[in-house]
Structures are given as structure tokens and as C-alpha cells.
């Protein structure tokens, strides 16, 4: 084998793939160390399913990265197979050529990343170039395919990924971000088109693009739309033995347009392992992904509970725990939280109190937008209503309040509709509640959490919201800054016939000392006033 190939396969320090910068928060490069964690977990599952056999010593196993960027997964797989197949195929050149032409495949997501991936895997951006360590490819693509394709427009949206035509109907010199793996009616036919024959992959692994639109927020003409779920669905539909993918963790309890995907993932008993990083920087240093990231191992032969692990500070927060993900309509993130929640739901079902979500208003409780600003004084306004908004208080005529007119005359408890104070813990979860007296309304900056006839009840309810116990239950359904009625689904709708405290709630629901310590580690105190703790 050539000196170039030998030099490249030895592995060097520093590794260039640890140094490259991300293209964006939507297309995040996977660090080699993280990719190897995923491959280790895959190898363990393979061995468990195959009487201890070494995955990397099997020359028949095929791997596909359908969204390759840096090529790190394919490179690390190639490295492992090169070592594992040494006895089976002693000649190094023949061994590497077999691996690269028969076992390792990828689909580039952009022109530049396809070139980068080939350079990582073949040591040349041209698979059949003179410096390539693969010696029998007929094309420069090799097994890492890329072709610029276009979106399929159905009016103003792409029928496959929902991309906005105004933003993504681009000229020939620009990337379309119409990813081949998810822009097809038949993924099996697409793979035949790409690789020139019927392909059955044993392992599909990767880190798909996360969303279309402006990173982490609102895009021109609408909100950014997640697309990673489409890669996961397409991968499963190919009927591989394993799917291993890293995605944002927002799907656990939220995410725009992810309700169906969440339901499918929670109900799928082929989910063998899930490893969660609430702080995404622990997985991808230097990258901020709200809500964290996680990777899962899907095993086509598995039909049991999923092993869930949460990583913080570089180590598990508790022993990995096997549990059925579909126990609730959201994924309860922390293993330590599950027994607490089970106690609460059991007692609450016995008491018959229901949950607080039914009392929380919809977004825009009075249909008044955040940027609306009323008059500075009530002077000259017929039936003035005090309006609580982001810029402070102003006044509006009662006749101009679009909906829920009857709420104006009630005592109301409000909280801000968004609260994001970072991913660290202990966390506050939401802003201090505001008691709004009769004669008031609010903009969509706030939600009306509950309404009362008496001031005493409103004050007691505000006190309940300030308890760590209630904010902990809200946190189980909140992994982004947004707050809406669904977040209160686990909170009991308790009667306001007393002033509830954490001590009373812990006693009522049988919360143990260790469980209290866990709640305290997750939720910081909230005093009666903004600056109190």
C-alpha cells in the first residue's frame, strides 16, 4: 500500500475534525469523541445480539450516513473496520479497499461537506484521485454521493420538507438545502438511483440537519421548522438492523410540528438506548442548542424498555434506567423525576382534582399583541381597562379588548409567556407570578394561569406557583423557553382553601428526603417579590 495511505491511517494529533467550526446551529459538525461514543454503544448492542461477536470484524456489515458533513462517522467506522478485519483480510490495501467500496456509504448534504467528507474518508476529495486510499472507484464521488437537487414546490412550500419558496428557491450558484434523503416519495428507489443497485444497510448513523430557517429562532416569513425528524423516519423505513442518530432533545416535550414524531418515538419499543445531554455544549463544545441534544440507538430486534441516561458534568446524573418511553405523552427527561411524578399522579387521581392545564389561557388571552401600546393615562377613555404589557402599564377602552371581556372583572394570576435563563440548574422555570386585579387585561406577553372571584384566592394561587414543587412539575414538560397551557399538565388543580407550601405539598404526595434534595437541585427558591429568594 502507498506511503500516503499508511501515513493517513495511523491517526494523528491534532485531529483536524476537532478543529473545524460549525456551519451553523442547524448543521452541526460532530466531534470525533462524540461520534465514537455512539459507535461504542452500537458495538455493545451488536455484540449483545450476536453472542458477543465483534461488529468491526464482520466484512459483510454495511453502514450509511445519510447526512454526512465532516465524514467523521464514516472515517471512524473505517478506522475500526481496518483494525477489526486485519485477520480476515491481512493485506492492508485490499482490506481498506474492501471497506471503502463495499461497507461504508454516505450522502453529502452540501457540495462543500461532500468534499470534506471524501477528504476525511478517502484522503482525497476525489475518490478515484491519485491520493485516494481507495483504488477501485469508477467515479470521483466514490460511495459518498452528492448532487444538487431542487425542492418540489406545492404553492409556497416544499412538499417534502416545508421549506419556504421565497427563501429556498435559489439560483444555481447557491445551496438549496433540499436534502436528497428526505426529498423523495420512495427512499429505497432513491438509494438505487444514488448507489446504482439495490442496497440494504445494516446500520444507519448520523447527525442530520436540525431545521430550515434562521438558527435557533424566527426566520423571515415564519418560524424555523425542524427537519431532523424526517431523516429519522426515512432511516427507520429502510428496515436496517440499527439506527443511531443525534438530534436536538426538543422533541421530548415540545418542538413545532413534532407532536406526531414524538408520539411515534415514545411508542416505539425498538428504542434500545437514549443518551441525553441537557447542556448541548457537553456534546458539541462551543455550540448553543436550546433544550440540549441526545442520541438514540434504535434496534430492529428490540422489543422492551429503553435504557435512558442523562449526562451532566461529563457523567450520568443517575444510574442508567430502563423504562418505557410511552408512559406519558411527553418524555420525562430525568430518571430521578419519574417516581416523584408517579406519586403525584396517583394521589391526584385519587383526589379527583384534575390538572392545572385546563385553567391556563391560550396564547394571546385577550388577543392583544405584544407590541400594542395603549394610552399613558385613562383620561378621556370610556370604560378604561388597565393593560399589563411588556413595556409596563397602559390603558385601553374596554370595547377595544377583542375577547374574554368577562375576565376583565376577575382577579387573575399572570406569568410571562417565555422564560429562558440558560440551561444550568437549579433553574427558576418561569417568571414571578403577577396578581392582576379586576379592571385589568394583558397583552400576549403574559398568560392568564388562573382566574378568581376573591383576592385571597389569587394570592394563595400565586404562592402555589412560587413553590419549588409546582415549578418542578412544570419543568418536566418544559425544555425550551416557551410556556403555554400544556406545560401545566402534571400540576394538580388544588383548591385554594389554604396557603400551600412546599412542606405541605411534599407531605401530601409522600415525597422523600432524597426526592426533595433532587427537586432542590433542579429548582431554585422563588420569593414573594422579584428580588427575594
N, C-alpha and C positions, 0 to 999 in steps of 0.2 A: 504493500500500500504506500501511497505517496507520503513524503515527509509532512506535507501540509495537513493531510488528514490525521496523521499521528499526533501532530502538534495540537490540533484543534480538539481532539477527543480527550486529551489529558485533563482538561479543566484548568482554568487559570484564575488568578485573583489579582485585581478585582474583576468581577463578572460584569460585563457591560450592561446586562439586563437588570442589574441592581441600581444602575445609574441613570437610566433614561427617564425623562419626565413624561407624565401623563398627557395625552392629547386634550383631555377634558375630564370632568367628573362623570361624563356619560360613557366614555370609552377608557377604562382604567387598565393600565398595564399591571399584570400580576407579578409580584416579586417572586424570584425563584424559590425562596424559602417557603413561601406560602403554597406555591404550586406543589412542592414536594410533600407538604403536609397532606394535601389532597391525595397525592399518589400513594403515600404511605397507608392512608385509610382504605383506599381502593385495593391495595395489595393484601391487606389484612382480610378484607371481605372475600377476595378471590380465594385466598388460602382456606378460609373457613368453609367455603362452598366446594372446594376441590381437594379435600383430605390433606390440607397442608401444602399443596403444590405452590411453586413459585411462579407467579404471574410473568415475571421477567425472563423466565426460562422456557416460555412457550412461543415457538416461532409461528404459530397459526393465529394468534390473537391480533385483532385489528383495532386501531384507535382512530377516532375522528375528533378534531377540534373544529367545530362548525363556525367559529367566530374568532379565528386566530388573529392576534395583533403582534406581539413581540415574538411569537413562536415558542414561548417558554415551556408550555406543556409538551409540545412535540419534541423539543430539544431534550427535556429531562426524561421523557419516555424513551427516546432513542438512546440516551446515555445508560439507562437502566437495562434496556434490552441488550445493548452491546456487552455489558458485563454478564448478564444472565444467560446469554446464548453462547458464551465462549466455548463450552464443551460440545454443544450441539453443532456449531459451525466454527471450527477452530480458526479458519483463515479470516483475519480481521476485515480485509477488503470485501470478501464475499458476504461476511456477516452484516457489515454496515449497509452494503448494497441491498441485501435482502430486507433488512429492517425498513429502509427508506422507501423502497419500491413496493413492498408487499404488506407492510404493517402500519405505517404512520401516514395519516392523511389530514389535510386541513383546508379550510375555506377562508380566504382572507376577507376582511370586512372593508378595507380600502386599498387603493393601489399602493400607498406607502407602507402600510402594515404588511401587505403580502410580500413586498420586497424585504422588509425587515425580518419577517418570519423565515423566508428562504435563506437569508444570510445566517440566521441563528441555527437552522437545522442542517442546511446543505453546505454551509460555509461559503456560500456564493448566492447572490441574488438571481443568478441564472442556474437552474437545476442541472442543465447539461453543459455548463461552462467549464473551462479548463481547471478552475479551482474547486469545483464541486466535489464533495466526497462521495456522491452517488454517481455511478458510472454507466447506467443503462437507461436513463430517461430519454424519451424522444422529443420532449418539449422543454422550454425554459421554465414552465410552471412546475414541472415535476408533479408531486402529489399535493402541492399547496396551490390551490386554484384561486384565481381572482378574475372577474370580468365585471366591468361597469354595467350595471343594469338600471333600468328606469322603474319608477313607481307606476302602478296601474291606477289611473285616476278614476274615481267614481264621484263625479262632481268635483268638489273642492278637496276631497280626502282620498288617500290611497286605500284601496280596498283591502290590502293586506296588513298594513301597519298603522293606518290612520294619520300618516304624515299630511301636513297642510300643504296644499298645492302651491300656494303663494310663496312658501319658504323653500320647498324642496323640488320644484320643477325648474331645474338648473341647466345651464349651458354645458357643453361637452367638456369644458376645462375644469369643472368643479365636481366634487364627490356628491353623489345623490343620496348616500346613506340608505339606499334600497338594498338591504342585505339579502343575499341570494337564498340563504337557508330558510327564510320565512316569507319570501315573496314568490310563492308557488301554490298551486292548488293540490299538487301531489309531490311531496318531498322525496319519495322513492324514485319517481321519474326524474326529478331534478338531479339526484345523485348519479343516475345513469348518464344524464347529459354532461355532468361535470367530470366524472371519472371514467366514462367510456365503457361501462359494464355494470351489471347488477352487483350492488355492494350490500353486504350485511356486516355492520360494525358491532363488535363485541362491547366496546367502551366508547361512550361519547362524553367528552370532557371539555370544559372551557369556562370562560368568563365573558358572557355576552354583553353587548352594548346595553346600557341601562334604560335610556329614554331618548326620545326625539324632542328637541326643543332646547331652550336655554337652560344651562346647567343649574339644576337644583331649584328651579322655581318657575316663573311665569314666562312663557315665550310670546313672541309677537303674534297676536291673533288668537291666543289661547294658552292654556297651561301645558307644560311639558307632559308628554304621555309616556308611561313606561312601556317598554317593548321586550324586556328580558323574559317575560313570561311566555312570549311566543316562541322563543328559542327552546325553552324547557319543554313546551308542549310538542314542538316538532321533533325534538330529540326522543321523547318517550314514544312517539308514534312510529319510530323506526324499529321498535322492538329489539333494542340492544340488551345485553346482559346487565350493563351498568350505565347509569348516567351520573356524572359528578360535575356539579356546576356551582359557581359562586355568584350570588346575586345580592342586591340590597335586601335588607330584612323588613322593609316596609310592608311587604305582603302579609306578615304575621297578623297585623291588626288594622290595616288600612291600605292606602295607595289608590290613586284614582284608576277606576276601571279594573280593579283587581279582585273584586268580590268572587267572580266565577273561578278564577285561578286559585284563590285562597281555599275555596270550598273543595276543589279537586285535590289540592296538595294535602289538606288536612284529612281527607277521606282515603287517601292512597296509602294502603298498608304495605306498599313496596318501598316506602321511605324507610331506609335502614338506619341512617345516622344523619344528624343535623348539628352542625357546629356553628355557634353564633358569636359574633364579635360586636357588642353594643357600641363600642367606640371603633369606628372603621379604621382609625389611624393605627390600631394594633395589627390590622391585616395589611393595610396599604399605607405605609408611612407617608405623611405629607399630604394626604388626601382627606377631604371632609365630605362624608356621605351621611346626611342626616338619617338617623334611625339605625345606623350600623350596617354591617354586611354579614353574610353567613354562607356556608357551603353545605350542600346536602349530598348524600350518597343514596341513590335510588337503585334498588336491586330487584331485577325482574323475577327472581325466585323467592323473594322475601314475602312473608305474609304474617307480620307480627308488629309489635310495638316498635317505635323509633327511639334510638338512643340519642338523647338531647344533651348537649354540652354548651355551657356559656363560658367564654374566655374573657377574663378581665385581668389586667396587670400581668399578662403573659401566662396565666394558669387558670384552670377551671374554678369557677366560683363554688361549685359543689361537685360531688361525685357524679359522673355521667349517669343519667337516669332514663330507663326505658319507660316510655309512656305513649299512649295512643294520641296522636295529634288531634284527632277529631272529637275530643271530649267536649270542646266548646266551639263556638262559631268563630273564634279567633285563637291564635296560638299563644298561650300563656308562656311568656318568654323564659322566665326563671323557674327552674325545678323547685326551688325553695318556696315559691309562691303558690304552687298547686295545692298542697294540703291546707293552707290558710283559706284559699278560695273555696275549697270543698266544704270546709266548716261553715263559712258564711252562707253559701247557697243552701246547705242542708237546714240550718236554723231558720233562714229566711223563708224557705218553702214551708216549714212547719208553722211559722208565724203568719204566713199568708200576706206579707206586706207588699209584695211586688218589688219592682226596681225603679230607680230614680229616672231612668231614661225617658219614661213616659211623661215626666213632668217638665223636661227640658225643652225649650223652644227650638224651632227650626232656625237655621241661619237667617239673618235679617228678620228678627222677631216683629219689628214694626214696619218692615220694608223701607227702611231709611238707610241710604248708602253711607259708607264710612266718610266720604269726602263732603257730605252735606253739612253745611254750617247755617244754623238759624240766626235769629236776631240776637243782639247782645243783651237786650232788656225786653221784658214783656210789655212795655209801653206801646199802646196802640194795637195790640193783638187781641182779637176776640177769642175768649176761652184759651188763654195761653197754656202751653204744656212745656215743662222744663225738659230739655233734651240733653241726655248724657252721651257725649261722644268722645272721640279720640283727642280732640283739641280742647276739651273742657266742656262746660255747660253753655247752652244757648237756649233760645225759645222758639217755638213753632205753634201755629194755630192748631187747635185740636182737629178741626175739619181737614187739615192737611196731612194728618197722620194716616197713611194708606191702609193699615189693617190693625186688628187686635185692639180696637178702641176701648173695649171693656177692661183691658189690662191696665190702662192708664190709672184707673181708680183703685188699684190694688197695691199692696206692699209687694215689692219684687226684690229678689236677690239676683244680682248680675255677676258674671265673671267675664274677663276678656276672652275673645274667641280664639286667640292664638297666644301661646306662651312657649318660648324656646330659650332656655338658659344654658344651652350646651348639653353634652351627653354624659357629663360626670354625675356622680351620686355622692351624697344624698341630694335629691332634687326637690324642687318646690311643686312641680307638676302644673299648677295653674296660678294665676294672679290672685291677690286678695279679693274676696267677695265684696261687692258693693251693695249696700242696702238702699234701695230706691223707694222713696215714699210715694203715696198717692199723688197724682198730678204730674207724673214723670213718664218719659219714654226714653228709648235709647237707639243709637244707630247700630248698624251691623257689626261695629267693633266689639259689641258685647252679645252674650247670650243671656236670656232670662232662664235661670236654672229652676226657679220655682216662684209661685205667687201665693200670697196670704191675705187674709182679711185683717189680721192683727199685727201690730208692730212686734209684739213679744214673740210671735211665731217666726217672723222674719229674722229676728236677731238670733233666736235659737238655731235656726237653719244655717245662718251664716257661720255660727260657731261649729256646727257639724261639718261644714265644708272645710273648715280650717284644721280639723283633726288629721293626724297622720294616717289614721285608719282609712278614712274616706279617700284621701288623695292617693293612698297606696292602691286601693281598688280601681280608681280611675287609671292609674299608671299601667295596669295590666292590659289595658286596651289602647294605650296611647304611646306610640313610638315616634311620632312627629310632633311639630308644634301645634297642629290644628286640634281644636276642641269642638266637639258637637255632641248631640244628644246620645249617640251610640256609645260614646266613651263612658257613660254612666250606667251601662247595662248591668254591671256587677255590684252597684251600690244599692243597698236596701233603702226602700222608701219608708223610713221610720217616722212614727208620729212625733209631732213637735209639742209633746206634752211635758217635756223636761229639757234641761240643758245637757246635751250629750257631750261626754268627754272621751278621750282615748281609753282611759281606765275602765269606764263603764262599757264601752264597746268591746274591749278585749275580754272582759269578764262575760259579757253576753254571748260572745261567739267562741269562747273557750280557747283563746289564743295563748299559747305557751310563752314562757320566758324567752326561749330561743327564737321563737317566731317574732316576738316583739322586737328583739335585737335586730333581726333581719329587716323588719319594717323600718326601724330607726336608721338602719344603714342605707336604706333606699330613699327615705323621705325626711327632709329637714323640717324643724319646727316652723310653725306659722303663728305669729302673734296676732292680737286683735287689730293692731294698726300696722301699716305698711312696713315700718322700721322695727317692729317688735319681733322677737323670736322666742 
